[in-house]
Amino acid sequence: MKVFIMIGAISMMLSVALGAFGAHALKDMLTDRMLANWQTGVLYQMVHSLGILALGGLLLKASIPQWSLAAWL
């Protein structure tokens, strides 16, 4: 479904923006460990965004209710 592709794309954009914000704006305010935690969170956001994008692409080809539920969750 196109809504999942839009959600995934917006979420991916947000993860890139948050990663850049952490790398540039927060590097002087956070400890190395806190910055590593920030980057881990951004990585998780990016991986989940890719999953939503993939499910959106699959749902364009076949309407499977379990995949739709997985994308919403």
C-alpha positions as CSV (number, residue, x, y, z in Angstrom):
1,M,0.0,0.0,0.0
2,K,1.2,3.5,-0.8
3,V,0.6,4.7,2.7
4,F,3.3,2.4,4.0
5,I,5.8,3.6,1.4
6,M,5.1,7.2,2.4
7,I,5.4,6.3,6.1
8,G,8.6,4.4,5.5
9,A,10.1,7.3,3.4
10,I,9.2,9.9,6.0
11,S,10.6,7.7,8.7
12,M,13.8,7.2,6.7
13,M,14.2,10.9,6.2
14,L,13.7,11.5,9.9
15,S,16.4,8.9,10.8
16,V,18.9,10.6,8.5
17,A,18.1,14.0,10.0
18,L,18.4,12.7,13.5
19,G,21.7,11.0,12.7
20,A,23.1,14.2,11.3
21,F,21.7,16.2,14.3
22,G,23.4,13.8,16.7
23,A,26.7,13.8,14.8
24,H,26.9,17.6,14.5
25,A,24.9,19.3,17.1
26,L,25.1,16.8,20.0
27,K,28.7,15.7,19.8
28,D,29.9,18.5,22.1
29,M,27.0,18.0,24.6
30,L,27.0,14.2,25.0
31,T,29.5,11.8,26.3
32,D,30.9,9.2,23.8
33,R,28.7,6.5,25.4
34,M,25.5,8.7,25.1
35,L,26.4,9.5,21.5
36,A,26.8,5.8,20.8
37,N,23.4,5.2,22.3
38,W,21.9,7.9,20.1
39,Q,23.5,6.4,17.0
40,T,22.2,2.9,17.9
41,G,18.7,4.4,18.1
42,V,19.1,6.1,14.8
43,L,20.3,2.8,13.3
44,Y,17.2,0.9,14.6
45,Q,15.0,3.7,13.2
46,M,16.6,3.3,9.8
47,V,16.3,-0.5,9.7
48,H,12.7,-0.4,10.7
49,S,12.0,2.2,8.1
50,L,13.5,-0.1,5.4
51,G,11.3,-2.9,6.7
52,I,8.2,-0.7,6.3
53,L,9.3,0.4,2.8
54,A,9.8,-3.3,1.8
55,L,6.4,-4.3,3.2
56,G,4.8,-1.4,1.3
57,G,6.4,-2.5,-1.9
58,L,5.2,-6.1,-1.3
59,L,1.7,-5.0,-0.5
60,L,1.5,-3.2,-3.9
61,K,1.9,-6.6,-5.5
62,A,-0.1,-8.8,-3.2
63,S,-2.7,-7.9,-0.6
64,I,-1.9,-10.2,2.3
65,P,-3.5,-9.2,5.6
66,Q,-0.7,-10.5,7.8
67,W,1.8,-8.3,6.0
68,S,-0.4,-5.3,6.4
69,L,-0.7,-6.0,10.1
70,A,3.1,-6.3,10.3
71,A,3.6,-3.0,8.6
72,W,1.2,-1.2,11.0
73,L,2.8,-2.8,14.0
